[in-house]
Amino acid sequence: MTASNAVELKPGDTIGILGGGQLGRMLAMAAARLGLRCQVFSPDPDSPAFDVVQNATCAEYADVEALELFANDVDVVTYEFENVPAATAMVLAARRPVLPAYKILETTQDRLIEKDFISKLGIGTADYADVSSVGTLRTAIERIGLPAVIKTRRFGYDGKGQAIIREGDDLEQVWEDLGT
């Protein structure tokens, strides 16, 4: 972060958190110890983070009116996981600082785009391939070898959206099980 986009918060300021899961809950609790308030925005009425904040917004991420009201109540916005729609962060960025920037969110939401970005920086990664069919999965396994891990490009977390492929596994079944 450069000085031009740095955000300094002082006790009493409010962090807007997009997403109300366990990480949002932990973020809000840590912020409270620093004298900062948090407001959580989540479409899930059972969000664990709602229990530890004074103000919460339960609305869909595409609800622009709710986002604008949310932005009015916070000093800065962040997100607790990468599956918040980048368009949501972009709407908020027109009103408040959003950190990390929504362009970074767009990159981290797609595992292939993220891997390509990291590789272009010259940072080593495990071997990987763009797999869009059972045929390209077979080709990737021939190149990379087994065991291998296949992951959905989007919406995977905590082990969801991925499978380990071992010798003898039915690739068509693995592909179907991932729903890709």
Short mmCIF file of the C-alpha atoms (twelve columns), coordinates in Angstrom:
data_MODEL
# 
_entry.id   MODEL 
# 
loop_
_atom_site.group_PDB 
_atom_site.id 
_atom_site.type_symbol 
_atom_site.label_atom_id 
_atom_site.label_alt_id 
_atom_site.label_comp_id 
_atom_site.label_asym_id 
_atom_site.label_seq_id 
_atom_site.Cartn_x 
_atom_site.Cartn_y 
_atom_site.Cartn_z 
_atom_site.pdbx_PDB_model_num 
ATOM 1   C CA . MET A 1   0.000   0.000   0.000   1 
ATOM 2   C CA . THR A 2   1.313   3.415   -0.886  1 
ATOM 3   C CA . ALA A 3   0.865   6.597   1.110   1 
ATOM 4   C CA . SER A 4   -1.695  7.824   -1.425  1 
ATOM 5   C CA . ASN A 5   -4.140  5.002   -0.625  1 
ATOM 6   C CA . ALA A 6   -3.290  4.512   3.036   1 
ATOM 7   C CA . VAL A 7   -6.185  4.695   5.467   1 
ATOM 8   C CA . GLU A 8   -5.544  5.679   9.051   1 
ATOM 9   C CA . LEU A 9   -8.186  4.633   11.526  1 
ATOM 10  C CA . LYS A 10  -8.550  5.981   15.018  1 
ATOM 11  C CA . PRO A 11  -10.491 4.558   17.966  1 
ATOM 12  C CA . GLY A 12  -14.199 4.932   17.350  1 
ATOM 13  C CA . ASP A 13  -13.933 4.620   13.555  1 
ATOM 14  C CA . THR A 14  -15.969 1.910   11.856  1 
ATOM 15  C CA . ILE A 15  -14.746 -0.871  9.604   1 
ATOM 16  C CA . GLY A 16  -17.335 -2.242  7.199   1 
ATOM 17  C CA . ILE A 17  -16.927 -5.993  6.742   1 
ATOM 18  C CA . LEU A 18  -18.409 -7.725  3.700   1 
ATOM 19  C CA . GLY A 19  -19.237 -11.266 4.743   1 
ATOM 20  C CA . GLY A 20  -20.425 -12.460 8.104   1 
ATOM 21  C CA . GLY A 21  -18.672 -15.773 8.609   1 
ATOM 22  C CA . GLN A 22  -16.196 -16.869 11.256  1 
ATOM 23  C CA . LEU A 23  -13.373 -14.740 9.840   1 
ATOM 24  C CA . GLY A 24  -15.614 -11.671 9.933   1 
ATOM 25  C CA . ARG A 25  -16.469 -12.488 13.529  1 
ATOM 26  C CA . MET A 26  -12.782 -12.790 14.470  1 
ATOM 27  C CA . LEU A 27  -11.960 -9.564  12.608  1 
ATOM 28  C CA . ALA A 28  -14.689 -7.672  14.473  1 
ATOM 29  C CA . MET A 29  -13.501 -9.013  17.827  1 
ATOM 30  C CA . ALA A 30  -9.876  -8.070  17.094  1 
ATOM 31  C CA . ALA A 31  -10.934 -4.599  15.926  1 
ATOM 32  C CA . ALA A 32  -12.926 -4.055  19.127  1 
ATOM 33  C CA . ARG A 33  -9.763  -4.655  21.172  1 
ATOM 34  C CA . LEU A 34  -8.201  -1.760  19.219  1 
ATOM 35  C CA . GLY A 35  -11.148 0.523   19.925  1 
ATOM 36  C CA . LEU A 36  -12.594 0.175   16.430  1 
ATOM 37  C CA . ARG A 37  -16.198 -0.563  15.604  1 
ATOM 38  C CA . CYS A 38  -17.350 -2.896  12.877  1 
ATOM 39  C CA . GLN A 39  -20.487 -3.175  10.832  1 
ATOM 40  C CA . VAL A 40  -21.095 -6.415  8.961   1 
ATOM 41  C CA . PHE A 41  -22.870 -6.754  5.603   1 
ATOM 42  C CA . SER A 42  -24.017 -10.274 4.758   1 
ATOM 43  C CA . PRO A 43  -26.934 -11.892 2.940   1 
ATOM 44  C CA . ASP A 44  -27.070 -14.696 5.524   1 
ATOM 45  C CA . PRO A 45  -29.325 -13.889 8.495   1 
ATOM 46  C CA . ASP A 46  -27.472 -16.524 10.548  1 
ATOM 47  C CA . SER A 47  -24.045 -14.926 10.048  1 
ATOM 48  C CA . PRO A 48  -21.806 -15.617 13.085  1 
ATOM 49  C CA . ALA A 49  -20.288 -12.109 12.848  1 
ATOM 50  C CA . PHE A 50  -23.697 -10.532 13.488  1 
ATOM 51  C CA . ASP A 51  -23.433 -11.729 17.104  1 
ATOM 52  C CA . VAL A 52  -20.392 -9.565  17.911  1 
ATOM 53  C CA . VAL A 53  -21.231 -6.236  16.242  1 
ATOM 54  C CA . GLN A 54  -23.646 -3.513  17.204  1 
ATOM 55  C CA . ASN A 55  -24.774 -2.843  13.618  1 
ATOM 56  C CA . ALA A 56  -25.350 -5.369  10.864  1 
ATOM 57  C CA . THR A 57  -26.888 -5.258  7.417   1 
ATOM 58  C CA . CYS A 58  -28.612 -8.369  6.132   1 
ATOM 59  C CA . ALA A 59  -29.091 -7.864  2.393   1 
ATOM 60  C CA . GLU A 60  -27.987 -9.363  -0.897  1 
ATOM 61  C CA . TYR A 61  -24.595 -8.269  -2.191  1 
ATOM 62  C CA . ALA A 62  -26.309 -6.863  -5.308  1 
ATOM 63  C CA . ASP A 63  -28.646 -4.596  -3.289  1 
ATOM 64  C CA . VAL A 64  -27.192 -1.199  -4.261  1 
ATOM 65  C CA . GLU A 65  -29.482 0.756   -1.933  1 
ATOM 66  C CA . ALA A 66  -28.416 -1.352  1.055   1 
ATOM 67  C CA . LEU A 67  -24.762 -0.990  0.019   1 
ATOM 68  C CA . GLU A 68  -25.089 2.790   -0.138  1 
ATOM 69  C CA . LEU A 69  -26.633 2.916   3.343   1 
ATOM 70  C CA . PHE A 70  -23.875 0.616   4.588   1 
ATOM 71  C CA . ALA A 71  -21.204 2.880   3.052   1 
ATOM 72  C CA . ASN A 72  -22.707 5.877   4.845   1 
ATOM 73  C CA . ASP A 73  -22.122 4.184   8.210   1 
ATOM 74  C CA . VAL A 74  -18.495 3.063   7.783   1 
ATOM 75  C CA . ASP A 75  -15.080 4.664   7.309   1 
ATOM 76  C CA . VAL A 76  -13.399 1.870   5.365   1 
ATOM 77  C CA . VAL A 77  -14.523 -1.455  3.867   1 
ATOM 78  C CA . THR A 78  -12.875 -4.859  3.740   1 
ATOM 79  C CA . TYR A 79  -14.083 -8.406  3.183   1 
ATOM 80  C CA . GLU A 80  -13.674 -11.540 5.166   1 
ATOM 81  C CA . PHE A 81  -13.472 -13.936 2.237   1 
ATOM 82  C CA . GLU A 82  -12.863 -13.801 -1.492  1 
ATOM 83  C CA . ASN A 83  -16.325 -14.876 -2.625  1 
ATOM 84  C CA . VAL A 84  -17.884 -11.453 -2.159  1 
ATOM 85  C CA . PRO A 85  -18.816 -10.264 -5.667  1 
ATOM 86  C CA . ALA A 86  -16.199 -7.869  -7.011  1 
ATOM 87  C CA . ALA A 87  -19.063 -5.695  -8.292  1 
ATOM 88  C CA . THR A 88  -20.156 -5.181  -4.667  1 
ATOM 89  C CA . ALA A 89  -16.694 -3.964  -3.712  1 
ATOM 90  C CA . MET A 90  -16.624 -1.726  -6.797  1 
ATOM 91  C CA . VAL A 91  -19.930 -0.052  -5.814  1 
ATOM 92  C CA . LEU A 92  -18.573 0.591   -2.326  1 
ATOM 93  C CA . ALA A 93  -15.199 1.819   -3.629  1 
ATOM 94  C CA . ALA A 94  -16.982 4.775   -5.224  1 
ATOM 95  C CA . ARG A 95  -18.022 5.842   -1.711  1 
ATOM 96  C CA . ARG A 96  -15.398 4.589   0.735   1 
ATOM 97  C CA . PRO A 97  -11.885 3.129   0.654   1 
ATOM 98  C CA . VAL A 98  -12.074 -0.612  0.011   1 
ATOM 99  C CA . LEU A 99  -9.049  -2.658  1.058   1 
ATOM 100 C CA . PRO A 100 -7.767  -4.721  -0.606  1 
ATOM 101 C CA . ALA A 101 -8.913  -3.009  -3.800  1 
ATOM 102 C CA . TYR A 102 -11.701 -4.661  -5.759  1 
ATOM 103 C CA . LYS A 103 -9.265  -5.394  -8.636  1 
ATOM 104 C CA . ILE A 104 -7.305  -7.597  -6.220  1 
ATOM 105 C CA . LEU A 105 -10.546 -9.301  -5.224  1 
ATOM 106 C CA . GLU A 106 -11.284 -10.022 -8.892  1 
ATOM 107 C CA . THR A 107 -7.889  -11.711 -9.218  1 
ATOM 108 C CA . THR A 108 -8.185  -13.817 -6.077  1 
ATOM 109 C CA . GLN A 109 -11.722 -14.979 -6.872  1 
ATOM 110 C CA . ASP A 110 -10.559 -17.137 -9.764  1 
ATOM 111 C CA . ARG A 111 -7.901  -19.696 -8.884  1 
ATOM 112 C CA . LEU A 112 -6.543  -19.895 -12.442 1 
ATOM 113 C CA . ILE A 113 -6.254  -16.116 -12.847 1 
ATOM 114 C CA . GLU A 114 -4.618  -15.958 -9.411  1 
ATOM 115 C CA . LYS A 115 -2.120  -18.739 -10.264 1 
ATOM 116 C CA . ASP A 116 -1.268  -17.116 -13.613 1 
ATOM 117 C CA . PHE A 117 -0.753  -13.760 -11.853 1 
ATOM 118 C CA . ILE A 118 1.597   -15.305 -9.284  1 
ATOM 119 C CA . SER A 119 3.521   -17.164 -11.997 1 
ATOM 120 C CA . LYS A 120 3.936   -13.961 -14.027 1 
ATOM 121 C CA . LEU A 121 5.526   -12.377 -10.960 1 
ATOM 122 C CA . GLY A 122 8.135   -15.140 -11.035 1 
ATOM 123 C CA . ILE A 123 6.931   -16.719 -7.811  1 
ATOM 124 C CA . GLY A 124 7.122   -20.499 -7.825  1 
ATOM 125 C CA . THR A 125 3.901   -22.512 -7.669  1 
ATOM 126 C CA . ALA A 126 3.011   -26.165 -7.831  1 
ATOM 127 C CA . ASP A 127 2.514   -27.362 -11.400 1 
ATOM 128 C CA . TYR A 128 -0.975  -26.544 -12.624 1 
ATOM 129 C CA . ALA A 129 -3.077  -26.567 -15.767 1 
ATOM 130 C CA . ASP A 130 -6.216  -24.940 -17.104 1 
ATOM 131 C CA . VAL A 131 -8.761  -27.757 -17.079 1 
ATOM 132 C CA . SER A 132 -12.121 -27.192 -18.738 1 
ATOM 133 C CA . SER A 133 -13.239 -30.728 -19.624 1 
ATOM 134 C CA . VAL A 134 -12.535 -34.358 -18.811 1 
ATOM 135 C CA . GLY A 135 -10.282 -34.433 -21.896 1 
ATOM 136 C CA . THR A 136 -8.139  -31.522 -20.716 1 
ATOM 137 C CA . LEU A 137 -8.080  -33.101 -17.255 1 
ATOM 138 C CA . ARG A 138 -6.574  -36.266 -18.753 1 
ATOM 139 C CA . THR A 139 -3.974  -34.200 -20.633 1 
ATOM 140 C CA . ALA A 140 -3.088  -32.262 -17.468 1 
ATOM 141 C CA . ILE A 141 -2.631  -35.478 -15.475 1 
ATOM 142 C CA . GLU A 142 -0.345  -36.881 -18.198 1 
ATOM 143 C CA . ARG A 143 1.818   -33.762 -17.874 1 
ATOM 144 C CA . ILE A 144 1.661   -33.208 -14.103 1 
ATOM 145 C CA . GLY A 145 1.290   -36.770 -12.842 1 
ATOM 146 C CA . LEU A 146 -0.552  -38.310 -9.915  1 
ATOM 147 C CA . PRO A 147 -1.573  -37.816 -7.239  1 
ATOM 148 C CA . ALA A 148 -3.039  -34.482 -8.277  1 
ATOM 149 C CA . VAL A 149 -5.553  -32.027 -6.875  1 
ATOM 150 C CA . ILE A 150 -8.328  -30.626 -9.028  1 
ATOM 151 C CA . LYS A 151 -10.001 -27.431 -7.860  1 
ATOM 152 C CA . THR A 152 -12.942 -25.431 -9.082  1 
ATOM 153 C CA . ARG A 153 -11.865 -22.038 -10.365 1 
ATOM 154 C CA . ARG A 154 -14.364 -20.199 -8.184  1 
ATOM 155 C CA . PHE A 155 -16.255 -20.563 -4.904  1 
ATOM 156 C CA . GLY A 156 -14.049 -23.173 -3.284  1 
ATOM 157 C CA . TYR A 157 -12.967 -22.794 0.320   1 
ATOM 158 C CA . ASP A 158 -12.076 -24.924 3.353   1 
ATOM 159 C CA . GLY A 159 -11.528 -27.961 1.128   1 
ATOM 160 C CA . LYS A 160 -14.803 -27.491 -0.763  1 
ATOM 161 C CA . GLY A 161 -14.573 -27.420 -4.526  1 
ATOM 162 C CA . GLN A 162 -11.571 -29.701 -4.750  1 
ATOM 163 C CA . ALA A 163 -10.680 -33.376 -4.975  1 
ATOM 164 C CA . ILE A 164 -7.525  -35.462 -4.849  1 
ATOM 165 C CA . ILE A 165 -7.078  -37.668 -7.894  1 
ATOM 166 C CA . ARG A 166 -5.172  -40.908 -7.425  1 
ATOM 167 C CA . GLU A 167 -4.192  -43.772 -9.695  1 
ATOM 168 C CA . GLY A 168 -7.297  -45.703 -10.764 1 
ATOM 169 C CA . ASP A 169 -9.813  -42.912 -10.039 1 
ATOM 170 C CA . ASP A 170 -12.632 -42.439 -12.559 1 
ATOM 171 C CA . LEU A 171 -11.897 -39.014 -14.020 1 
ATOM 172 C CA . GLU A 172 -15.401 -38.588 -15.409 1 
ATOM 173 C CA . GLN A 173 -16.839 -39.249 -11.944 1 
ATOM 174 C CA . VAL A 174 -14.404 -36.829 -10.304 1 
ATOM 175 C CA . TRP A 175 -15.380 -34.175 -12.861 1 
ATOM 176 C CA . GLU A 176 -19.085 -34.800 -12.300 1 
ATOM 177 C CA . ASP A 177 -18.716 -34.769 -8.498  1 
ATOM 178 C CA . LEU A 178 -17.164 -31.295 -8.641  1 
ATOM 179 C CA . GLY A 179 -20.106 -30.091 -10.700 1 
ATOM 180 C CA . THR A 180 -17.926 -28.459 -13.327 1 
# 
